[in-house]
């Protein structure tokens, strides 16, 4: 069950991401797939397909699991989103998620926050915080 405080923490994350500068990752080599080491294809780490509809082809630095960031690429290998998967067990009502990183040179266009009951790689219930760097109309690049 998602409590009001968890939803407020997630909403705070979105407000902070949209209302303040987002911290940047170290380099711009992440703009085209595959990103440089230490990133690895999620499909090489857990039993998931190479391309996940709605998210894209995902890459992650294994040292950052389970939260990520997970870099999502379209079928042409262009970065379209950066996703964080925050386990509900780690979320607290006074939690601030104002240090979510995206690759250097990437501007966050909008944010989606969704509940997920669990999947390979992040088995426990968690929240997906998706930082889109393309307009909502272009999310279809990873729809199928």
N, CA, C and O atoms as CSV, one atom per row, in Angstrom:
chain,resi,resn,atom,element,x,y,z
A,1,UNK,N,N,0.836,-1.181,0.000
A,1,UNK,CA,C,0.000,0.000,0.000
A,1,UNK,C,C,0.876,1.238,0.000
A,1,UNK,O,O,1.830,1.326,0.774
A,2,UNK,N,N,0.564,2.187,-0.855
A,2,UNK,CA,C,1.321,3.430,-0.920
A,2,UNK,C,C,0.700,4.411,0.060
A,2,UNK,O,O,-0.496,4.696,-0.013
A,3,UNK,N,N,1.504,4.924,0.972
A,3,UNK,CA,C,0.984,5.871,1.946
A,3,UNK,C,C,1.062,7.287,1.398
A,3,UNK,O,O,1.778,7.570,0.437
A,4,UNK,N,N,0.312,8.157,2.032
A,4,UNK,CA,C,0.306,9.565,1.630
A,4,UNK,C,C,1.720,10.147,1.710
A,4,UNK,O,O,2.112,10.930,0.845
A,5,UNK,N,N,2.490,9.773,2.743
A,5,UNK,CA,C,3.828,10.329,2.893
A,5,UNK,C,C,4.753,9.891,1.754
A,5,UNK,O,O,5.601,10.669,1.316
A,6,UNK,N,N,4.600,8.661,1.273
A,6,UNK,CA,C,5.419,8.205,0.153
A,6,UNK,C,C,5.056,8.984,-1.104
A,6,UNK,O,O,5.935,9.400,-1.859
A,7,UNK,N,N,3.757,9.180,-1.328
A,7,UNK,CA,C,3.344,9.959,-2.488
A,7,UNK,C,C,3.833,11.391,-2.382
A,7,UNK,O,O,4.224,11.988,-3.385
A,8,UNK,N,N,3.817,11.950,-1.174
A,8,UNK,CA,C,4.317,13.318,-0.997
A,8,UNK,C,C,5.813,13.380,-1.270
A,8,UNK,O,O,6.293,14.346,-1.864
A,9,UNK,N,N,6.557,12.363,-0.844
A,9,UNK,CA,C,8.002,12.338,-1.116
A,9,UNK,C,C,8.263,12.258,-2.608
A,9,UNK,O,O,9.163,12.925,-3.119
A,10,UNK,N,N,7.481,11.444,-3.313
A,10,UNK,CA,C,7.644,11.333,-4.756
A,10,UNK,C,C,7.270,12.638,-5.446
A,10,UNK,O,O,7.948,13.061,-6.383
A,11,UNK,N,N,6.196,13.279,-4.991
A,11,UNK,CA,C,5.796,14.559,-5.581
A,11,UNK,C,C,6.856,15.621,-5.316
A,11,UNK,O,O,7.133,16.457,-6.176
A,12,UNK,N,N,7.452,15.585,-4.120
A,12,UNK,CA,C,8.529,16.509,-3.797
A,12,UNK,C,C,9.703,16.296,-4.742
A,12,UNK,O,O,10.330,17.256,-5.189
A,13,UNK,N,N,10.000,15.034,-5.043
A,13,UNK,CA,C,11.091,14.738,-5.980
A,13,UNK,C,C,10.824,15.381,-7.325
A,13,UNK,O,O,11.717,15.999,-7.904
A,14,UNK,N,N,9.611,15.246,-7.828
A,14,UNK,CA,C,9.272,15.833,-9.122
A,14,UNK,C,C,9.386,17.343,-9.070
A,14,UNK,O,O,9.925,17.956,-9.992
A,15,UNK,N,N,8.888,17.951,-8.010
A,15,UNK,CA,C,8.946,19.405,-7.895
A,15,UNK,C,C,10.386,19.887,-7.830
A,15,UNK,O,O,10.736,20.893,-8.446
A,16,UNK,N,N,11.220,19.172,-7.086
A,16,UNK,CA,C,12.612,19.579,-6.980
A,16,UNK,C,C,13.343,19.423,-8.303
A,16,UNK,O,O,14.162,20.264,-8.673
A,17,UNK,N,N,13.042,18.345,-9.012
A,17,UNK,CA,C,13.703,18.123,-10.297
A,17,UNK,C,C,13.298,19.199,-11.295
A,17,UNK,O,O,14.143,19.731,-12.015
A,18,UNK,N,N,12.006,19.523,-11.340
A,18,UNK,CA,C,11.535,20.506,-12.308
A,18,UNK,C,C,11.833,21.928,-11.877
A,18,UNK,O,O,11.985,22.806,-12.727
A,19,UNK,N,N,11.921,22.181,-10.574
A,19,UNK,CA,C,12.066,23.541,-10.099
A,19,UNK,C,C,13.489,23.975,-9.830
A,19,UNK,O,O,13.726,25.159,-9.592
A,20,UNK,N,N,14.438,23.069,-9.857
A,20,UNK,CA,C,15.816,23.411,-9.539
A,20,UNK,C,C,16.742,22.707,-10.513
A,20,UNK,O,O,16.354,21.721,-11.140
A,21,UNK,N,N,17.967,23.208,-10.646
A,21,UNK,CA,C,18.909,22.522,-11.528
A,21,UNK,C,C,19.120,21.082,-11.077
A,21,UNK,O,O,19.170,20.797,-9.880
A,22,UNK,N,N,19.241,20.191,-12.030
A,22,UNK,CA,C,19.467,18.782,-11.739
A,22,UNK,C,C,20.966,18.531,-11.805
A,22,UNK,O,O,21.636,18.973,-12.738
A,23,UNK,N,N,21.487,17.823,-10.816
A,23,UNK,CA,C,22.915,17.499,-10.805
A,23,UNK,C,C,23.267,16.709,-12.059
A,23,UNK,O,O,22.455,15.932,-12.561
A,24,UNK,N,N,24.462,16.909,-12.552
A,24,UNK,CA,C,24.894,16.262,-13.786
A,24,UNK,C,C,25.853,15.121,-13.504
A,24,UNK,O,O,26.644,15.183,-12.563
A,25,UNK,N,N,25.782,14.083,-14.318
A,25,UNK,CA,C,26.744,12.990,-14.255
A,25,UNK,C,C,28.060,13.478,-14.869
A,25,UNK,O,O,28.119,14.583,-15.410
A,26,UNK,N,N,29.097,12.672,-14.789
A,26,UNK,CA,C,30.444,13.112,-15.145
A,26,UNK,C,C,30.659,13.434,-16.611
A,26,UNK,O,O,31.318,14.428,-16.917
A,27,UNK,N,N,30.130,12.636,-17.532
A,27,UNK,CA,C,30.478,12.853,-18.931
A,27,UNK,C,C,29.292,12.813,-19.858
A,27,UNK,O,O,28.183,12.471,-19.449
A,28,UNK,N,N,29.526,13.167,-21.125
A,28,UNK,CA,C,28.455,13.184,-22.113
A,28,UNK,C,C,28.471,11.932,-22.981
A,28,UNK,O,O,27.721,11.853,-23.954
A,29,UNK,N,N,29.315,10.945,-22.647
A,29,UNK,CA,C,29.383,9.736,-23.459
A,29,UNK,C,C,28.110,8.910,-23.350
A,29,UNK,O,O,27.958,7.910,-24.052
A,30,UNK,N,N,27.196,9.317,-22.476
A,30,UNK,CA,C,25.953,8.583,-22.276
A,30,UNK,C,C,24.860,8.978,-23.261
A,30,UNK,O,O,23.780,8.389,-23.227
A,31,UNK,N,N,25.094,9.942,-24.128
A,31,UNK,CA,C,24.042,10.423,-25.014
A,31,UNK,C,C,23.685,9.440,-26.119
A,31,UNK,O,O,22.579,9.503,-26.656
A,32,UNK,N,N,24.592,8.535,-26.470
A,32,UNK,CA,C,24.344,7.504,-27.491
A,32,UNK,C,C,24.630,6.130,-26.882
A,32,UNK,O,O,25.562,5.958,-26.097
A,33,UNK,N,N,23.807,5.167,-27.265
A,33,UNK,CA,C,24.007,3.794,-26.775
A,33,UNK,C,C,25.068,3.098,-27.605
A,33,UNK,O,O,25.178,3.358,-28.804
A,34,UNK,N,N,25.837,2.236,-27.006
A,34,UNK,CA,C,25.890,1.962,-25.571
A,34,UNK,C,C,26.753,2.989,-24.856
A,34,UNK,O,O,27.736,3.473,-25.417
A,35,UNK,N,N,26.389,3.327,-23.608
A,35,UNK,CA,C,27.232,4.248,-22.850
A,35,UNK,C,C,28.531,3.555,-22.427
A,35,UNK,O,O,28.612,2.327,-22.387
A,36,UNK,N,N,29.525,4.355,-22.119
A,36,UNK,CA,C,30.839,3.827,-21.709
A,36,UNK,C,C,30.750,3.130,-20.355
A,36,UNK,O,O,29.801,3.328,-19.597
A,37,UNK,N,N,31.761,2.312,-20.069
A,37,UNK,CA,C,31.868,1.656,-18.757
A,37,UNK,C,C,31.845,2.737,-17.681
A,37,UNK,O,O,32.394,3.820,-17.885
A,38,UNK,N,N,31.240,2.470,-16.583
A,38,UNK,CA,C,30.863,1.177,-16.030
A,38,UNK,C,C,29.441,0.715,-16.383
A,38,UNK,O,O,28.973,-0.291,-15.851
A,39,UNK,N,N,28.751,1.441,-17.275
A,39,UNK,CA,C,27.382,1.045,-17.631
A,39,UNK,C,C,27.352,-0.293,-18.350
A,39,UNK,O,O,28.220,-0.602,-19.167
A,40,UNK,N,N,26.324,-1.085,-18.024
A,40,UNK,CA,C,26.091,-2.373,-18.681
A,40,UNK,C,C,24.626,-2.460,-19.060
A,40,UNK,O,O,23.769,-1.871,-18.401
A,41,UNK,N,N,24.340,-3.201,-20.128
A,41,UNK,CA,C,22.953,-3.434,-20.516
A,41,UNK,C,C,22.247,-4.171,-19.390
A,41,UNK,O,O,22.748,-5.176,-18.886
A,42,UNK,N,N,21.083,-3.669,-18.997
A,42,UNK,CA,C,20.323,-4.318,-17.928
A,42,UNK,C,C,20.008,-5.764,-18.312
A,42,UNK,O,O,20.002,-6.652,-17.460
A,43,UNK,N,N,19.745,-5.992,-19.604
A,43,UNK,CA,C,19.423,-7.347,-20.066
A,43,UNK,C,C,20.587,-8.320,-19.884
A,43,UNK,O,O,20.380,-9.533,-19.894
A,44,UNK,N,N,21.803,-7.805,-19.719
A,44,UNK,CA,C,22.953,-8.685,-19.467
A,44,UNK,C,C,23.114,-8.983,-17.977
A,44,UNK,O,O,23.890,-9.861,-17.599
A,45,UNK,N,N,22.388,-8.259,-17.135
A,45,UNK,CA,C,22.506,-8.419,-15.682
A,45,UNK,C,C,21.352,-9.206,-15.074
A,45,UNK,O,O,21.538,-9.949,-14.110
A,46,UNK,N,N,20.154,-9.040,-15.642
A,46,UNK,CA,C,18.955,-9.719,-15.126
A,46,UNK,C,C,18.120,-10.201,-16.298
A,46,UNK,O,O,18.326,-9.794,-17.441
A,47,UNK,N,N,17.171,-11.082,-15.990
A,47,UNK,CA,C,16.341,-11.660,-17.044
A,47,UNK,C,C,15.256,-10.665,-17.470
A,47,UNK,O,O,14.122,-10.716,-16.995
A,48,UNK,N,N,15.633,-9.766,-18.373
A,48,UNK,CA,C,14.734,-8.790,-18.977
A,48,UNK,C,C,15.085,-8.697,-20.456
A,48,UNK,O,O,16.219,-8.984,-20.841
A,49,UNK,N,N,14.133,-8.301,-21.286
A,49,UNK,CA,C,14.449,-8.144,-22.712
A,49,UNK,C,C,15.396,-6.974,-22.944
A,49,UNK,O,O,15.548,-6.106,-22.085
A,50,UNK,N,N,16.034,-6.960,-24.119
A,50,UNK,CA,C,16.950,-5.862,-24.463
A,50,UNK,C,C,16.234,-4.516,-24.533
A,50,UNK,O,O,16.814,-3.485,-24.192
A,51,UNK,N,N,14.977,-4.523,-24.973
A,51,UNK,CA,C,14.218,-3.278,-25.120
A,51,UNK,C,C,12.912,-3.425,-24.357
A,51,UNK,O,O,12.149,-4.360,-24.598
A,52,UNK,N,N,12.653,-2.505,-23.438
A,52,UNK,CA,C,11.430,-2.528,-22.637
A,52,UNK,C,C,10.478,-1.451,-23.137
A,52,UNK,O,O,10.786,-0.265,-23.018
A,53,UNK,N,N,9.331,-1.829,-23.692
A,53,UNK,CA,C,8.374,-0.820,-24.156
A,53,UNK,C,C,8.041,0.169,-23.032
A,53,UNK,O,O,7.755,-0.223,-21.900
A,54,UNK,N,N,8.087,1.438,-23.373
A,54,UNK,CA,C,7.822,2.495,-22.411
A,54,UNK,C,C,9.059,3.008,-21.710
A,54,UNK,O,O,9.038,4.096,-21.135
A,55,UNK,N,N,10.151,2.234,-21.747
A,55,UNK,CA,C,11.384,2.649,-21.083
A,55,UNK,C,C,12.567,2.710,-22.037
A,55,UNK,O,O,13.442,3.562,-21.889
A,56,UNK,N,N,12.598,1.805,-23.021
A,56,UNK,CA,C,13.693,1.762,-23.980
A,56,UNK,C,C,14.698,0.685,-23.661
A,56,UNK,O,O,14.429,-0.215,-22.865
A,57,UNK,N,N,15.867,0.776,-24.287
A,57,UNK,CA,C,16.968,-0.124,-23.975
A,57,UNK,C,C,17.678,0.472,-22.774
A,57,UNK,O,O,18.167,1.600,-22.829
A,58,UNK,N,N,17.732,-0.287,-21.687
A,58,UNK,CA,C,18.251,0.247,-20.428
A,58,UNK,C,C,19.685,-0.177,-20.151
A,58,UNK,O,O,20.079,-1.315,-20.402
A,59,UNK,N,N,20.452,0.770,-19.626
A,59,UNK,CA,C,21.824,0.543,-19.178
A,59,UNK,C,C,21.944,1.105,-17.769
A,59,UNK,O,O,21.309,2.105,-17.435
A,60,UNK,N,N,22.771,0.447,-16.935
A,60,UNK,CA,C,22.974,0.887,-15.559
A,60,UNK,C,C,24.395,0.564,-15.121
A,60,UNK,O,O,25.000,-0.398,-15.595
A,61,UNK,N,N,24.910,1.366,-14.226
A,61,UNK,CA,C,26.164,1.037,-13.542
A,61,UNK,C,C,25.771,0.069,-12.434
A,61,UNK,O,O,25.049,0.471,-11.522
A,62,UNK,N,N,26.212,-1.193,-12.466
A,62,UNK,CA,C,25.792,-2.172,-11.464
A,62,UNK,C,C,26.051,-1.732,-10.019
A,62,UNK,O,O,25.359,-2.188,-9.109
A,63,UNK,N,N,27.021,-0.869,-9.798
A,63,UNK,CA,C,27.328,-0.409,-8.445
A,63,UNK,C,C,26.219,0.477,-7.875
A,63,UNK,O,O,26.176,0.703,-6.666
A,64,UNK,N,N,25.323,0.980,-8.724
A,64,UNK,CA,C,24.271,1.884,-8.264
A,64,UNK,C,C,22.935,1.182,-8.022
A,64,UNK,O,O,21.946,1.830,-7.679
A,65,UNK,N,N,22.902,-0.142,-8.198
A,65,UNK,CA,C,21.643,-0.867,-8.014
A,65,UNK,C,C,21.235,-0.877,-6.541
A,65,UNK,O,O,22.117,-0.885,-5.683
A,66,UNK,N,N,19.949,-0.876,-6.208
A,66,UNK,CA,C,18.827,-0.991,-7.132
A,66,UNK,C,C,18.332,0.341,-7.685
A,66,UNK,O,O,17.526,0.343,-8.616
A,67,UNK,N,N,18.781,1.472,-7.147
A,67,UNK,CA,C,18.180,2.759,-7.503
A,67,UNK,C,C,18.535,3.259,-8.898
A,67,UNK,O,O,17.697,3.877,-9.554
A,68,UNK,N,N,19.740,3.011,-9.362
A,68,UNK,CA,C,20.159,3.542,-10.652
A,68,UNK,C,C,20.958,4.817,-10.475
A,68,UNK,O,O,21.419,5.118,-9.374
A,69,UNK,N,N,21.121,5.555,-11.540
A,69,UNK,CA,C,20.221,5.782,-12.667
A,69,UNK,C,C,20.317,4.714,-13.760
A,69,UNK,O,O,21.377,4.144,-14.018
A,70,UNK,N,N,19.166,4.469,-14.389
A,70,UNK,CA,C,19.048,3.611,-15.558
A,70,UNK,C,C,18.892,4.530,-16.751
A,70,UNK,O,O,17.982,5.359,-16.779
A,71,UNK,N,N,19.765,4.398,-17.734
A,71,UNK,CA,C,19.691,5.233,-18.931
A,71,UNK,C,C,18.862,4.510,-19.982
A,71,UNK,O,O,19.150,3.361,-20.316
A,72,UNK,N,N,17.821,5.181,-20.514
A,72,UNK,CA,C,16.916,4.584,-21.494
A,72,UNK,C,C,17.128,5.168,-22.876
A,72,UNK,O,O,17.120,6.386,-23.053
A,73,UNK,N,N,17.318,4.291,-23.861
A,73,UNK,CA,C,17.606,4.697,-25.234
A,73,UNK,C,C,16.507,4.227,-26.178
A,73,UNK,O,O,15.891,3.183,-25.959
A,74,UNK,N,N,16.266,5.012,-27.239
A,74,UNK,CA,C,15.294,4.613,-28.252
A,74,UNK,C,C,15.934,3.616,-29.216
A,74,UNK,O,O,17.088,3.228,-29.036
A,75,UNK,N,N,15.188,3.204,-30.235
A,75,UNK,CA,C,15.690,2.200,-31.192
A,75,UNK,C,C,16.865,2.709,-32.025
A,75,UNK,O,O,17.597,1.913,-32.613
A,76,UNK,N,N,17.049,4.020,-32.079
A,76,UNK,CA,C,18.189,4.590,-32.810
A,76,UNK,C,C,19.391,4.841,-31.908
A,76,UNK,O,O,20.384,5.425,-32.342
A,77,UNK,N,N,19.303,4.398,-30.644
A,77,UNK,CA,C,20.423,4.546,-29.723
A,77,UNK,C,C,20.558,5.933,-29.116
A,77,UNK,O,O,21.627,6.289,-28.620
A,78,UNK,N,N,19.474,6.730,-29.149
A,78,UNK,CA,C,19.514,8.081,-28.571
A,78,UNK,C,C,18.891,8.060,-27.176
A,78,UNK,O,O,17.835,7.464,-26.963
A,79,UNK,N,N,19.560,8.719,-26.232
A,79,UNK,CA,C,19.067,8.797,-24.864
A,79,UNK,C,C,17.742,9.552,-24.836
A,79,UNK,O,O,17.640,10.654,-25.376
A,80,UNK,N,N,16.723,8.958,-24.206
A,80,UNK,CA,C,15.426,9.619,-24.087
A,80,UNK,C,C,15.010,9.823,-22.634
A,80,UNK,O,O,14.189,10.695,-22.348
A,81,UNK,N,N,15.564,9.031,-21.705
A,81,UNK,CA,C,15.174,9.198,-20.301
A,81,UNK,C,C,16.250,8.654,-19.373
A,81,UNK,O,O,17.124,7.882,-19.767
A,82,UNK,N,N,16.148,9.085,-18.138
A,82,UNK,CA,C,16.961,8.574,-17.040
A,82,UNK,C,C,15.976,8.177,-15.951
A,82,UNK,O,O,15.178,9.000,-15.504
A,83,UNK,N,N,16.028,6.920,-15.522
A,83,UNK,CA,C,15.048,6.412,-14.558
A,83,UNK,C,C,15.729,6.003,-13.259
A,83,UNK,O,O,16.789,5.378,-13.260
A,84,UNK,N,N,15.098,6.369,-12.165
A,84,UNK,CA,C,15.507,5.910,-10.847
A,84,UNK,C,C,14.424,4.984,-10.329
A,84,UNK,O,O,13.237,5.254,-10.510
A,85,UNK,N,N,14.821,3.890,-9.683
A,85,UNK,CA,C,13.889,2.916,-9.122
A,85,UNK,C,C,14.136,2.868,-7.624
A,85,UNK,O,O,15.075,2.226,-7.152
A,86,UNK,N,N,13.277,3.558,-6.885
A,86,UNK,CA,C,13.471,3.732,-5.453
A,86,UNK,C,C,12.569,2.754,-4.694
A,86,UNK,O,O,11.347,2.900,-4.727
A,87,UNK,N,N,13.150,1.755,-4.007
A,87,UNK,CA,C,12.333,0.814,-3.229
A,87,UNK,C,C,11.509,1.545,-2.175
A,87,UNK,O,O,12.007,2.449,-1.503
A,88,UNK,N,N,10.243,1.147,-2.035
A,88,UNK,CA,C,9.375,1.769,-1.043
A,88,UNK,C,C,9.957,1.638,0.358
A,88,UNK,O,O,9.761,2.513,1.202
A,89,UNK,N,N,10.674,0.540,0.604
A,89,UNK,CA,C,11.250,0.323,1.934
A,89,UNK,C,C,12.302,1.368,2.284
A,89,UNK,O,O,12.612,1.558,3.461
A,90,UNK,N,N,12.854,2.048,1.285
A,90,UNK,CA,C,13.864,3.080,1.535
A,90,UNK,C,C,13.278,4.482,1.588
A,90,UNK,O,O,13.959,5.423,1.995
A,91,UNK,N,N,12.014,4.633,1.180
A,91,UNK,CA,C,11.403,5.959,1.141
A,91,UNK,C,C,10.904,6.355,2.526
A,91,UNK,O,O,10.305,5.555,3.244
A,92,UNK,N,N,11.162,7.585,2.873
A,92,UNK,CA,C,10.736,8.152,4.156
A,92,UNK,C,C,9.981,9.445,3.880
A,92,UNK,O,O,10.198,10.086,2.852
A,93,UNK,N,N,9.097,9.828,4.792
A,93,UNK,CA,C,8.263,11.011,4.564
A,93,UNK,C,C,9.085,12.290,4.467
A,93,UNK,O,O,8.661,13.239,3.807
A,94,UNK,N,N,10.245,12.340,5.106
A,94,UNK,CA,C,11.075,13.544,5.052
A,94,UNK,C,C,12.212,13.419,4.037
A,94,UNK,O,O,13.160,14.204,4.057
A,95,UNK,N,N,12.110,12.432,3.156
A,95,UNK,CA,C,13.144,12.170,2.153
A,95,UNK,C,C,13.111,13.237,1.060
A,95,UNK,O,O,12.041,13.635,0.599
A,96,UNK,N,N,14.278,13.686,0.657
A,96,UNK,CA,C,14.386,14.645,-0.437
A,96,UNK,C,C,15.196,14.009,-1.562
A,96,UNK,O,O,16.290,13.492,-1.334
A,97,UNK,N,N,14.664,14.049,-2.748
A,97,UNK,CA,C,15.336,13.462,-3.908
A,97,UNK,C,C,15.758,14.583,-4.857
A,97,UNK,O,O,15.409,14.570,-6.037
A,98,UNK,N,N,16.497,15.534,-4.342
A,98,UNK,CA,C,16.879,16.690,-5.141
A,98,UNK,C,C,18.268,16.563,-5.747
A,98,UNK,O,O,18.816,17.548,-6.244
A,99,UNK,N,N,18.841,15.375,-5.715
A,99,UNK,CA,C,20.172,15.180,-6.292
A,99,UNK,C,C,20.140,14.073,-7.343
A,99,UNK,O,O,21.099,13.313,-7.477
A,100,UNK,N,N,19.040,13.984,-8.086
A,100,UNK,CA,C,18.938,12.979,-9.138
A,100,UNK,C,C,19.785,13.437,-10.320
A,100,UNK,O,O,19.611,14.543,-10.832
A,101,UNK,N,N,20.691,12.586,-10.740
A,101,UNK,CA,C,21.636,12.955,-11.792
A,101,UNK,C,C,21.142,12.512,-13.168
A,101,UNK,O,O,20.500,11.472,-13.310
A,102,UNK,N,N,21.450,13.312,-14.158
A,102,UNK,CA,C,21.245,12.983,-15.559
A,102,UNK,C,C,22.576,13.233,-16.256
A,102,UNK,O,O,23.404,13.982,-15.737
A,103,UNK,N,N,22.805,12.624,-17.422
A,103,UNK,CA,C,24.079,12.855,-18.114
A,103,UNK,C,C,24.312,14.333,-18.430
A,103,UNK,O,O,23.367,15.090,-18.652
A,104,UNK,N,N,25.574,14.725,-18.447
A,104,UNK,CA,C,25.948,16.105,-18.754
A,104,UNK,C,C,25.348,16.531,-20.086
A,104,UNK,O,O,25.351,15.768,-21.052
A,105,UNK,N,N,24.841,17.742,-20.128
A,105,UNK,CA,C,24.273,18.282,-21.351
A,105,UNK,C,C,22.821,17.916,-21.577
A,105,UNK,O,O,22.226,18.347,-22.565
A,106,UNK,N,N,22.234,17.128,-20.684
A,106,UNK,CA,C,20.848,16.699,-20.830
A,106,UNK,C,C,19.953,17.604,-19.992
A,106,UNK,O,O,20.212,17.838,-18.812
A,107,UNK,N,N,18.901,18.107,-20.621
A,107,UNK,CA,C,17.915,18.928,-19.921
A,107,UNK,C,C,16.683,18.080,-19.668
A,107,UNK,O,O,16.198,17.395,-20.568
A,108,UNK,N,N,16.177,18.124,-18.448
A,108,UNK,CA,C,14.964,17.384,-18.101
A,108,UNK,C,C,13.768,18.167,-18.627
A,108,UNK,O,O,13.576,19.335,-18.288
A,109,UNK,N,N,12.956,17.499,-19.472
A,109,UNK,CA,C,11.760,18.120,-20.041
A,109,UNK,C,C,10.563,17.951,-19.110
A,109,UNK,O,O,9.824,18.903,-18.861
A,110,UNK,N,N,10.374,16.738,-18.599
A,110,UNK,CA,C,9.270,16.460,-17.681
A,110,UNK,C,C,9.583,15.181,-16.909
A,110,UNK,O,O,10.521,14.453,-17.235
A,111,UNK,N,N,8.779,14.925,-15.880
A,111,UNK,CA,C,9.017,13.808,-14.974
A,111,UNK,C,C,7.747,12.979,-14.845
A,111,UNK,O,O,6.654,13.529,-14.712
A,112,UNK,N,N,7.887,11.650,-14.883
A,112,UNK,CA,C,6.796,10.728,-14.583
A,112,UNK,C,C,7.180,9.945,-13.337
A,112,UNK,O,O,8.338,9.564,-13.165
A,113,UNK,N,N,6.201,9.709,-12.470
A,113,UNK,CA,C,6.426,8.910,-11.269
A,113,UNK,C,C,5.369,7.823,-11.259
A,113,UNK,O,O,4.172,8.106,-11.315
A,114,UNK,N,N,5.826,6.554,-11.186
A,114,UNK,CA,C,4.908,5.416,-11.245
A,114,UNK,C,C,5.267,4.382,-10.197
A,114,UNK,O,O,6.437,4.194,-9.862
A,115,UNK,N,N,4.258,3.723,-9.690
A,115,UNK,CA,C,4.446,2.595,-8.786
A,115,UNK,C,C,4.737,1.349,-9.615
A,115,UNK,O,O,4.172,1.174,-10.695
A,116,UNK,N,N,5.629,0.470,-9.109
A,116,UNK,CA,C,5.896,-0.818,-9.736
A,116,UNK,C,C,5.953,-1.861,-8.629
A,116,UNK,O,O,6.644,-1.672,-7.628
A,117,UNK,N,N,5.234,-2.954,-8.806
A,117,UNK,CA,C,5.163,-4.003,-7.786
A,117,UNK,C,C,6.443,-4.824,-7.684
A,117,UNK,O,O,6.626,-5.564,-6.718
A,118,UNK,N,N,7.325,-4.704,-8.662
A,118,UNK,CA,C,8.577,-5.443,-8.656
A,118,UNK,C,C,8.782,-6.178,-9.962
A,118,UNK,O,O,7.819,-6.549,-10.632
A,119,UNK,N,N,10.035,-6.387,-10.323
A,119,UNK,CA,C,10.419,-7.061,-11.556
A,119,UNK,C,C,11.845,-7.557,-11.395
A,119,UNK,O,O,12.507,-7.186,-10.425
A,120,UNK,N,N,12.343,-8.382,-12.307
A,120,UNK,CA,C,13.734,-8.840,-12.187
A,120,UNK,C,C,14.690,-7.649,-12.043
A,120,UNK,O,O,14.615,-6.685,-12.804
A,121,UNK,N,N,15.561,-7.730,-11.087
A,121,UNK,CA,C,16.520,-6.665,-10.834
A,121,UNK,C,C,16.121,-5.784,-9.664
A,121,UNK,O,O,16.973,-5.377,-8.873
A,122,UNK,N,N,14.831,-5.485,-9.547
A,122,UNK,CA,C,14.298,-4.724,-8.414
A,122,UNK,C,C,13.009,-5.434,-8.020
A,122,UNK,O,O,11.913,-5.020,-8.397
A,123,UNK,N,N,13.163,-6.510,-7.255
A,123,UNK,CA,C,12.038,-7.401,-6.977
A,123,UNK,C,C,11.012,-6.804,-6.019
A,123,UNK,O,O,9.829,-7.137,-6.095
A,124,UNK,N,N,11.447,-5.930,-5.124
A,124,UNK,CA,C,10.500,-5.385,-4.157
A,124,UNK,C,C,9.713,-4.216,-4.752
A,124,UNK,O,O,10.156,-3.613,-5.730
A,125,UNK,N,N,8.554,-3.890,-4.178
A,125,UNK,CA,C,7.781,-2.748,-4.675
A,125,UNK,C,C,8.617,-1.469,-4.639
A,125,UNK,O,O,9.376,-1.230,-3.700
A,126,UNK,N,N,8.460,-0.659,-5.677
A,126,UNK,CA,C,9.271,0.548,-5.784
A,126,UNK,C,C,8.567,1.598,-6.641
A,126,UNK,O,O,7.531,1.339,-7.253
A,127,UNK,N,N,9.155,2.771,-6.663
A,127,UNK,CA,C,8.666,3.874,-7.482
A,127,UNK,C,C,9.655,4.089,-8.616
A,127,UNK,O,O,10.864,4.149,-8.390
A,128,UNK,N,N,9.139,4.204,-9.844
A,128,UNK,CA,C,9.968,4.624,-10.977
A,128,UNK,C,C,9.852,6.139,-11.077
A,128,UNK,O,O,8.749,6.670,-11.200
A,129,UNK,N,N,10.962,6.824,-11.025
A,129,UNK,CA,C,11.009,8.260,-11.283
A,129,UNK,C,C,11.719,8.399,-12.625
A,129,UNK,O,O,12.922,8.166,-12.732
A,130,UNK,N,N,10.954,8.783,-13.644
A,130,UNK,CA,C,11.480,8.855,-15.011
A,130,UNK,C,C,11.690,10.322,-15.372
A,130,UNK,O,O,10.739,11.099,-15.452
A,131,UNK,N,N,12.953,10.685,-15.588
A,131,UNK,CA,C,13.322,12.036,-16.000
A,131,UNK,C,C,13.448,12.016,-17.529
A,131,UNK,O,O,14.442,11.531,-18.068
A,132,UNK,N,N,12.448,12.539,-18.211
A,132,UNK,CA,C,12.430,12.521,-19.674
A,132,UNK,C,C,13.202,13.710,-20.215
A,132,UNK,O,O,13.009,14.835,-19.756
A,133,UNK,N,N,14.070,13.475,-21.181
A,133,UNK,CA,C,14.760,14.569,-21.839
A,133,UNK,C,C,14.211,14.808,-23.244
A,133,UNK,O,O,14.821,15.518,-24.043
A,134,UNK,N,N,13.063,14.212,-23.538
A,134,UNK,CA,C,12.339,14.493,-24.785
A,134,UNK,C,C,10.936,14.945,-24.398
A,134,UNK,O,O,10.452,14.575,-23.328
A,135,UNK,N,N,10.266,15.737,-25.242
A,135,UNK,CA,C,8.889,16.136,-24.940
A,135,UNK,C,C,7.968,14.927,-24.852
A,135,UNK,O,O,8.250,13.883,-25.438
A,136,UNK,N,N,6.872,15.068,-24.123
A,136,UNK,CA,C,5.920,13.971,-23.935
A,136,UNK,C,C,5.484,13.380,-25.266
A,136,UNK,O,O,5.296,12.168,-25.368
A,137,UNK,N,N,5.322,14.206,-26.281
A,137,UNK,CA,C,4.898,13.718,-27.598
A,137,UNK,C,C,5.918,12.780,-28.226
A,137,UNK,O,O,5.570,12.012,-29.122
A,138,UNK,N,N,7.178,12.823,-27.773
A,138,UNK,CA,C,8.222,11.963,-28.334
A,138,UNK,C,C,8.478,10.695,-27.501
A,138,UNK,O,O,9.350,9.897,-27.845
A,139,UNK,N,N,7.727,10.511,-26.420
A,139,UNK,CA,C,7.872,9.295,-25.630
A,139,UNK,C,C,7.554,8.066,-26.475
A,139,UNK,O,O,7.973,6.958,-26.140
A,140,UNK,N,N,6.830,8.250,-27.549
A,140,UNK,CA,C,6.489,7.125,-28.443
A,140,UNK,C,C,7.744,6.486,-29.044
A,140,UNK,O,O,7.670,5.374,-29.568
A,141,UNK,N,N,8.875,7.155,-28.978
A,141,UNK,CA,C,10.134,6.579,-29.477
A,141,UNK,C,C,10.509,5.301,-28.744
A,141,UNK,O,O,11.280,4.489,-29.256
A,142,UNK,N,N,9.963,5.122,-27.541
A,142,UNK,CA,C,10.234,3.908,-26.785
A,142,UNK,C,C,8.944,3.141,-26.470
A,142,UNK,O,O,8.944,2.256,-25.616
A,143,UNK,N,N,7.855,3.476,-27.153
A,143,UNK,CA,C,6.559,2.826,-26.881
A,143,UNK,C,C,6.566,1.360,-27.238
A,143,UNK,O,O,5.959,0.560,-26.526
A,144,UNK,N,N,7.238,0.970,-28.330
A,144,UNK,CA,C,7.293,-0.444,-28.724
A,144,UNK,C,C,8.691,-0.817,-29.133
A,144,UNK,O,O,8.942,-1.965,-29.499
